Amino acid sequence: MEHDSLRNLDLNLLRTLDALLQERHVTRAAERLGLSQPAVSAALSRLRRHFGDELLVRSGNRLELTALAEQLLGNAEAALAGVRRVFDATPLFDPETSRREFTLVTSDYATAILGEPLTAMVDEQAPGVRLRFQAQTVGSVDHPMETLRAVDGMVLPHGFLADIPVLDLYEDQWVCIVSADNDTVGDELTREDLERLPWVDVFHRPTAFTPALRQLQVLGVEPRVDVVVEQFLALPFMVGGTSRIAVIQAQLARRMAGPANVRVLPCPWDVVPLKEAFWYHPSHRADPAHAWLRQILSLAAETIERPAPGPREAPK
């Protein structure tokens, strides 16, 4: 007979475990859960016996997580989210009366562009529904199935994931930006400009990269990256007032050009458009609430104006 580690456990301990790992403090965890401090202390004792580990150990005037607790931190949060989804499931979904929360893993770019029409439509159709935009990380993209088990979906361009249910949303173009006062660049960028100017890039890792910049490398131009950021919204401000250059999504560039004091120029190479999509776990396919979410995402994406394509030629 297969050993069942849940047989003698109260699933309420999962909530307590998550609160303790997040707060790293028994009293604060009790306040978060609406329980008494002795009740949470007793639950911590049960958890310690179950795992055979202290989980929280005192270091000076504070408690720190043990190595096992650090490992459990993300797993407990994901498991709790999964349990909530199980018990939130209903045979029907009424957006007008629902109090459900949907969690979307997105980049700051996707939140800025898609968030406005999406939240407006949700406010209109489902006033009790809450949207949570969770920051996308390299780890969430490198381990997609693990990520998608704990959330309702991830907004990410094609080219990173495969063999996962997906809903296409909208297209965007890649453009280049330089400082508005950079008089060494004319009305059109040249290959010499691309090789001469220092670059700002986002992430710049083997599994996390800007697709347009990777395409430029395939053409034999190796950008000299001297600044790396992990938010697209920060990128224009690393260009404005400097000699740097960067590639960025056209929708975002248009919004940020004025505040960041940058000039938007077409990419002078055959850059493939960005195709933004919504990726989700297969278990969501039959969920009527998730089907509504996918529908509202599609409707919101239809309101996003598609930028005119830039020039389609190799660098000169």
Protein Blocks (a to p, Z undefined) as FASTA:
>chain_A
ZZdfklmpcfklmmmmmmmmmnopaklmmmmnopafklmmmmmmmmmmmnopgkiacehj
accddfklmmmmmmmmmmmmmmmmmmmpcfbdcfklpccdcdddddfklmmmmmmmmmmm
mmmmmmmbccddddddfklmmmmmlmmmmmnbdcddehjbghiacddfbdcdddddddfk
lmkbcfbdcfklmmmpccddehjaaklccfklmmmmmnopacddfbdcfbfklmmmmmgo
pabdcdddfklmmmmmmmnopacdddfbdcddddddddddfklmmmmklmmmmmmmmmmm
mmpccdddddddddZZ
